Amino acid sequence: MLNLFKRFLKEEDGLGIVEVVLILAIMVGIALIFREKITEFVGKILASILGNEDSLDSNSTKDMIDESIENNMNN
């Protein structure tokens, strides 16, 4: 068991996991920084898919996305 642990410490395969975690952390940070723009963009896409082109202002888009998130959390 001790030899298995020593081999695990010497392996470099874990570096790939660290790189993926760092990339994910950077992506989450960028998403948080540009949250409003991303919300607006997604809202426009959803509005065009659902046929609600008249509700493209940012407040109604945010409300629509917040309502969708609440519905998903309740289900």
N, CA, C and O atoms as CSV, one atom per row, in Angstrom:
chain,resi,resn,atom,element,x,y,z
A,1,MET,N,N,0.819,-1.183,0.000
A,1,MET,CA,C,0.000,0.000,0.000
A,1,MET,C,C,0.871,1.259,0.000
A,1,MET,O,O,0.548,2.244,-0.663
A,2,LEU,N,N,1.954,1.218,0.732
A,2,LEU,CA,C,2.862,2.354,0.789
A,2,LEU,C,C,3.513,2.587,-0.573
A,2,LEU,O,O,3.684,3.729,-1.002
A,3,ASN,N,N,3.879,1.481,-1.257
A,3,ASN,CA,C,4.469,1.618,-2.590
A,3,ASN,C,C,3.487,2.233,-3.577
A,3,ASN,O,O,3.876,3.035,-4.426
A,4,LEU,N,N,2.230,1.864,-3.468
A,4,LEU,CA,C,1.200,2.418,-4.336
A,4,LEU,C,C,1.091,3.927,-4.128
A,4,LEU,O,O,0.984,4.680,-5.095
A,5,PHE,N,N,1.116,4.362,-2.891
A,5,PHE,CA,C,1.052,5.782,-2.575
A,5,PHE,C,C,2.276,6.524,-3.098
A,5,PHE,O,O,2.148,7.638,-3.607
A,6,LYS,N,N,3.457,5.929,-2.983
A,6,LYS,CA,C,4.685,6.552,-3.485
A,6,LYS,C,C,4.625,6.698,-5.002
A,6,LYS,O,O,5.017,7.733,-5.541
A,7,ARG,N,N,4.133,5.660,-5.697
A,7,ARG,CA,C,3.998,5.751,-7.162
A,7,ARG,C,C,3.017,6.854,-7.547
A,7,ARG,O,O,3.234,7.582,-8.515
A,8,PHE,N,N,1.929,6.967,-6.773
A,8,PHE,CA,C,0.939,8.003,-7.039
A,8,PHE,C,C,1.561,9.394,-6.926
A,8,PHE,O,O,1.271,10.267,-7.743
A,9,LEU,N,N,2.401,9.606,-5.933
A,9,LEU,CA,C,3.046,10.903,-5.750
A,9,LEU,C,C,4.034,11.217,-6.870
A,9,LEU,O,O,4.231,12.384,-7.209
A,10,LYS,N,N,4.660,10.187,-7.451
A,10,LYS,CA,C,5.648,10.401,-8.505
A,10,LYS,C,C,5.011,10.616,-9.879
A,10,LYS,O,O,5.639,11.197,-10.765
A,11,GLU,N,N,3.781,10.158,-10.065
A,11,GLU,CA,C,3.125,10.298,-11.362
A,11,GLU,C,C,2.852,11.761,-11.661
A,11,GLU,O,O,2.611,12.560,-10.756
A,12,GLU,N,N,2.894,12.102,-12.941
A,12,GLU,CA,C,2.642,13.469,-13.370
A,12,GLU,C,C,1.299,13.597,-14.063
A,12,GLU,O,O,1.008,14.647,-14.637
A,13,ASP,N,N,0.470,12.561,-14.028
A,13,ASP,CA,C,-0.834,12.631,-14.663
A,13,ASP,C,C,-1.747,13.639,-13.976
A,13,ASP,O,O,-2.657,14.173,-14.610
A,14,GLY,N,N,-1.530,13.900,-12.736
A,14,GLY,CA,C,-2.340,14.849,-11.990
A,14,GLY,C,C,-2.188,16.272,-12.484
A,14,GLY,O,O,-3.058,17.106,-12.233
A,15,LEU,N,N,-1.103,16.568,-13.179
A,15,LEU,CA,C,-0.904,17.918,-13.701
A,15,LEU,C,C,-1.985,18.276,-14.702
A,15,LEU,O,O,-2.388,19.437,-14.779
A,16,GLY,N,N,-2.460,17.318,-15.465
A,16,GLY,CA,C,-3.542,17.586,-16.417
A,16,GLY,C,C,-4.801,18.037,-15.704
A,16,GLY,O,O,-5.516,18.908,-16.197
A,17,ILE,N,N,-5.078,17.453,-14.547
A,17,ILE,CA,C,-6.246,17.828,-13.774
A,17,ILE,C,C,-6.103,19.249,-13.247
A,17,ILE,O,O,-7.066,20.016,-13.249
A,18,VAL,N,N,-4.918,19.595,-12.802
A,18,VAL,CA,C,-4.677,20.946,-12.305
A,18,VAL,C,C,-4.891,21.959,-13.423
A,18,VAL,O,O,-5.474,23.018,-13.192
A,19,GLU,N,N,-4.433,21.652,-14.615
A,19,GLU,CA,C,-4.619,22.558,-15.747
A,19,GLU,C,C,-6.096,22.741,-16.067
A,19,GLU,O,O,-6.540,23.857,-16.338
A,20,VAL,N,N,-6.851,21.661,-16.038
A,20,VAL,CA,C,-8.288,21.751,-16.316
A,20,VAL,C,C,-8.986,22.590,-15.253
A,20,VAL,O,O,-9.853,23.404,-15.572
A,21,VAL,N,N,-8.615,22.396,-14.003
A,21,VAL,CA,C,-9.218,23.171,-12.915
A,21,VAL,C,C,-8.894,24.651,-13.075
A,21,VAL,O,O,-9.761,25.497,-12.860
A,22,LEU,N,N,-7.663,24.975,-13.446
A,22,LEU,CA,C,-7.298,26.382,-13.657
A,22,LEU,C,C,-8.071,26.999,-14.807
A,22,LEU,O,O,-8.532,28.136,-14.706
A,23,ILE,N,N,-8.218,26.265,-15.898
A,23,ILE,CA,C,-8.980,26.763,-17.042
A,23,ILE,C,C,-10.433,27.002,-16.645
A,23,ILE,O,O,-11.015,28.025,-17.006
A,24,LEU,N,N,-11.020,26.062,-15.903
A,24,LEU,CA,C,-12.399,26.236,-15.441
A,24,LEU,C,C,-12.538,27.451,-14.523
A,24,LEU,O,O,-13.517,28.192,-14.612
A,25,ALA,N,N,-11.566,27.651,-13.650
A,25,ALA,CA,C,-11.605,28.806,-12.750
A,25,ALA,C,C,-11.542,30.114,-13.538
A,25,ALA,O,O,-12.243,31.072,-13.211
A,26,ILE,N,N,-10.716,30.152,-14.559
A,26,ILE,CA,C,-10.621,31.348,-15.402
A,26,ILE,C,C,-11.929,31.580,-16.141
A,26,ILE,O,O,-12.390,32.717,-16.244
A,27,MET,N,N,-12.534,30.509,-16.658
A,27,MET,CA,C,-13.799,30.646,-17.383
A,27,MET,C,C,-14.915,31.135,-16.455
A,27,MET,O,O,-15.733,31.963,-16.855
A,28,VAL,N,N,-14.952,30.635,-15.237
A,28,VAL,CA,C,-15.964,31.088,-14.274
A,28,VAL,C,C,-15.741,32.562,-13.945
A,28,VAL,O,O,-16.698,33.330,-13.851
A,29,GLY,N,N,-14.488,32.956,-13.772
A,29,GLY,CA,C,-14.181,34.360,-13.509
A,29,GLY,C,C,-14.618,35.268,-14.640
A,29,GLY,O,O,-15.180,36.337,-14.402
A,30,ILE,N,N,-14.364,34.849,-15.865
A,30,ILE,CA,C,-14.786,35.641,-17.023
A,30,ILE,C,C,-16.301,35.710,-17.095
A,30,ILE,O,O,-16.865,36.762,-17.395
A,31,ALA,N,N,-16.964,34.585,-16.820
A,31,ALA,CA,C,-18.430,34.563,-16.836
A,31,ALA,C,C,-19.001,35.506,-15.785
A,31,ALA,O,O,-20.009,36.168,-16.029
A,32,LEU,N,N,-18.366,35.572,-14.616
A,32,LEU,CA,C,-18.837,36.482,-13.575
A,32,LEU,C,C,-18.611,37.939,-13.956
A,32,LEU,O,O,-19.445,38.797,-13.666
A,33,ILE,N,N,-17.500,38.215,-14.596
A,33,ILE,CA,C,-17.193,39.587,-15.006
A,33,ILE,C,C,-18.178,40.068,-16.071
A,33,ILE,O,O,-18.659,41.200,-16.013
A,34,PHE,N,N,-18.476,39.199,-17.046
A,34,PHE,CA,C,-19.345,39.588,-18.159
A,34,PHE,C,C,-20.754,39.032,-18.008
A,34,PHE,O,O,-21.426,38.762,-19.004
A,35,ARG,N,N,-21.204,38.859,-16.773
A,35,ARG,CA,C,-22.502,38.240,-16.509
A,35,ARG,C,C,-23.655,38.973,-17.183
A,35,ARG,O,O,-24.519,38.340,-17.789
A,36,GLU,N,N,-23.678,40.290,-17.083
A,36,GLU,CA,C,-24.789,41.061,-17.662
A,36,GLU,C,C,-24.828,40.927,-19.178
A,36,GLU,O,O,-25.900,40.752,-19.756
A,37,LYS,N,N,-23.685,41.008,-19.820
A,37,LYS,CA,C,-23.641,40.886,-21.284
A,37,LYS,C,C,-24.042,39.478,-21.722
A,37,LYS,O,O,-24.752,39.310,-22.714
A,38,ILE,N,N,-23.590,38.476,-20.985
A,38,ILE,CA,C,-23.944,37.097,-21.326
A,38,ILE,C,C,-25.440,36.896,-21.130
A,38,ILE,O,O,-26.087,36.253,-21.957
A,39,THR,N,N,-25.998,37.435,-20.050
A,39,THR,CA,C,-27.428,37.327,-19.798
A,39,THR,C,C,-28.230,37.990,-20.907
A,39,THR,O,O,-29.233,37.445,-21.369
A,40,GLU,N,N,-27.789,39.158,-21.327
A,40,GLU,CA,C,-28.469,39.872,-22.410
A,40,GLU,C,C,-28.403,39.072,-23.709
A,40,GLU,O,O,-29.400,38.953,-24.421
A,41,PHE,N,N,-27.247,38.535,-24.009
A,41,PHE,CA,C,-27.059,37.752,-25.238
A,41,PHE,C,C,-27.945,36.514,-25.248
A,41,PHE,O,O,-28.628,36.238,-26.234
A,42,VAL,N,N,-27.931,35.772,-24.147
A,42,VAL,CA,C,-28.743,34.560,-24.053
A,42,VAL,C,C,-30.223,34.914,-24.102
A,42,VAL,O,O,-31.018,34.204,-24.718
A,43,GLY,N,N,-30.586,35.999,-23.459
A,43,GLY,CA,C,-31.983,36.445,-23.483
A,43,GLY,C,C,-32.454,36.778,-24.884
A,43,GLY,O,O,-33.580,36.448,-25.256
A,44,LYS,N,N,-31.606,37.426,-25.663
A,44,LYS,CA,C,-31.967,37.738,-27.054
A,44,LYS,C,C,-32.155,36.467,-27.862
A,44,LYS,O,O,-33.080,36.362,-28.666
A,45,ILE,N,N,-31.278,35.508,-27.645
A,45,ILE,CA,C,-31.406,34.240,-28.372
A,45,ILE,C,C,-32.693,33.536,-27.966
A,45,ILE,O,O,-33.428,33.046,-28.825
A,46,LEU,N,N,-32.975,33.480,-26.664
A,46,LEU,CA,C,-34.204,32.841,-26.200
A,46,LEU,C,C,-35.438,33.566,-26.715
A,46,LEU,O,O,-36.417,32.934,-27.112
A,47,ALA,N,N,-35.390,34.896,-26.709
A,47,ALA,CA,C,-36.530,35.668,-27.192
A,47,ALA,C,C,-36.773,35.407,-28.676
A,47,ALA,O,O,-37.923,35.297,-29.101
A,48,SER,N,N,-35.712,35.308,-29.467
A,48,SER,CA,C,-35.900,35.056,-30.891
A,48,SER,C,C,-36.402,33.633,-31.142
A,48,SER,O,O,-37.167,33.398,-32.077
A,49,ILE,N,N,-35.972,32.690,-30.310
A,49,ILE,CA,C,-36.448,31.313,-30.458
A,49,ILE,C,C,-37.923,31.214,-30.062
A,49,ILE,O,O,-38.716,30.554,-30.733
A,50,LEU,N,N,-38.272,31.878,-28.966
A,50,LEU,CA,C,-39.639,31.797,-28.453
A,50,LEU,C,C,-40.585,32.771,-29.137
A,50,LEU,O,O,-41.792,32.732,-28.897
A,51,GLY,N,N,-40.056,33.643,-29.983
A,51,GLY,CA,C,-40.889,34.595,-30.709
A,51,GLY,C,C,-41.279,35.802,-29.897
A,51,GLY,O,O,-42.313,36.410,-30.174
A,52,ASN,N,N,-40.505,36.172,-28.917
A,52,ASN,CA,C,-40.784,37.337,-28.076
A,52,ASN,C,C,-39.810,38.453,-28.385
A,52,ASN,O,O,-39.112,38.924,-27.488
A,53,GLU,N,N,-39.746,38.890,-29.637
A,53,GLU,CA,C,-38.767,39.908,-30.014
A,53,GLU,C,C,-39.037,41.246,-29.349
A,53,GLU,O,O,-38.122,42.060,-29.219
A,54,ASP,N,N,-40.285,41.497,-28.919
A,54,ASP,CA,C,-40.594,42.783,-28.302
A,54,ASP,C,C,-40.064,42.898,-26.880
A,54,ASP,O,O,-40.099,43.984,-26.300
A,55,SER,N,N,-39.576,41.806,-26.308
A,55,SER,CA,C,-39.078,41.843,-24.928
A,55,SER,C,C,-37.568,41.666,-24.884
A,55,SER,O,O,-37.062,40.794,-24.179
A,56,LEU,N,N,-36.851,42.486,-25.632
A,56,LEU,CA,C,-35.403,42.341,-25.709
A,56,LEU,C,C,-34.643,43.306,-24.809
A,56,LEU,O,O,-33.413,43.312,-24.833
A,57,ASP,N,N,-35.341,44.129,-24.010
A,57,ASP,CA,C,-34.576,45.000,-23.131
A,57,ASP,C,C,-33.947,44.180,-22.009
A,57,ASP,O,O,-34.399,43.078,-21.699
A,58,SER,N,N,-32.910,44.728,-21.414
A,58,SER,CA,C,-32.108,43.937,-20.479
A,58,SER,C,C,-32.866,43.569,-19.214
A,58,SER,O,O,-32.623,42.499,-18.655
A,59,ASN,N,N,-33.775,44.414,-18.740
A,59,ASN,CA,C,-34.505,44.089,-17.513
A,59,ASN,C,C,-35.435,42.908,-17.711
A,59,ASN,O,O,-35.478,42.004,-16.876
A,60,SER,N,N,-36.187,42.905,-18.816
A,60,SER,CA,C,-37.098,41.783,-19.037
A,60,SER,C,C,-36.310,40.512,-19.344
A,60,SER,O,O,-36.737,39.414,-18.986
A,61,THR,N,N,-35.172,40.655,-19.999
A,61,THR,CA,C,-34.325,39.498,-20.273
A,61,THR,C,C,-33.821,38.897,-18.967
A,61,THR,O,O,-33.851,37.681,-18.780
A,62,LYS,N,N,-33.361,39.755,-18.071
A,62,LYS,CA,C,-32.880,39.281,-16.778
A,62,LYS,C,C,-34.002,38.620,-15.996
A,62,LYS,O,O,-33.806,37.573,-15.379
A,63,ASP,N,N,-35.183,39.237,-16.022
A,63,ASP,CA,C,-36.327,38.654,-15.324
A,63,ASP,C,C,-36.687,37.294,-15.909
A,63,ASP,O,O,-36.998,36.359,-15.171
A,64,MET,N,N,-36.646,37.184,-17.243
A,64,MET,CA,C,-36.984,35.926,-17.900
A,64,MET,C,C,-35.988,34.830,-17.506
A,64,MET,O,O,-36.390,33.697,-17.240
A,65,ILE,N,N,-34.718,35.153,-17.467
A,65,ILE,CA,C,-33.702,34.164,-17.103
A,65,ILE,C,C,-33.813,33.812,-15.628
A,65,ILE,O,O,-33.706,32.640,-15.266
A,66,ASP,N,N,-34.029,34.817,-14.760
A,66,ASP,CA,C,-34.195,34.543,-13.331
A,66,ASP,C,C,-35.401,33.648,-13.085
A,66,ASP,O,O,-35.344,32.740,-12.256
A,67,GLU,N,N,-36.497,33.902,-13.804
A,67,GLU,CA,C,-37.706,33.075,-13.663
A,67,GLU,C,C,-37.429,31.651,-14.114
A,67,GLU,O,O,-37.895,30.697,-13.490
A,68,SER,N,N,-36.672,31.501,-15.196
A,68,SER,CA,C,-36.331,30.174,-15.694
A,68,SER,C,C,-35.470,29.427,-14.676
A,68,SER,O,O,-35.661,28.230,-14.460
A,69,ILE,N,N,-34.533,30.122,-14.057
A,69,ILE,CA,C,-33.664,29.491,-13.054
A,69,ILE,C,C,-34.497,29.059,-11.846
A,69,ILE,O,O,-34.308,27.964,-11.316
A,70,GLU,N,N,-35.421,29.926,-11.412
A,70,GLU,CA,C,-36.266,29.570,-10.273
A,70,GLU,C,C,-37.128,28.350,-10.588
A,70,GLU,O,O,-37.298,27.475,-9.740
A,71,ASN,N,N,-37.675,28.290,-11.809
A,71,ASN,CA,C,-38.490,27.135,-12.192
A,71,ASN,C,C,-37.675,25.868,-12.194
A,71,ASN,O,O,-38.162,24.818,-11.773
A,72,ASN,N,N,-36.431,25.945,-12.664
A,72,ASN,CA,C,-35.575,24.767,-12.689
A,72,ASN,C,C,-35.184,24.326,-11.281
A,72,ASN,O,O,-35.043,23.131,-11.023
A,73,MET,N,N,-35.009,25.278,-10.376
A,73,MET,CA,C,-34.631,24.926,-9.011
A,73,MET,C,C,-35.806,24.268,-8.275
A,73,MET,O,O,-35.605,23.401,-7.424
A,74,ASN,N,N,-37.007,24.679,-8.603
A,74,ASN,CA,C,-38.185,24.120,-7.943
A,74,ASN,C,C,-38.526,22.730,-8.457
A,74,ASN,O,O,-39.225,21.975,-7.780
A,75,ASN,N,N,-38.048,22.386,-9.632
A,75,ASN,CA,C,-38.355,21.049,-10.204
A,75,ASN,C,C,-37.329,20.059,-9.842
A,75,ASN,O,O,-37.428,18.896,-10.234
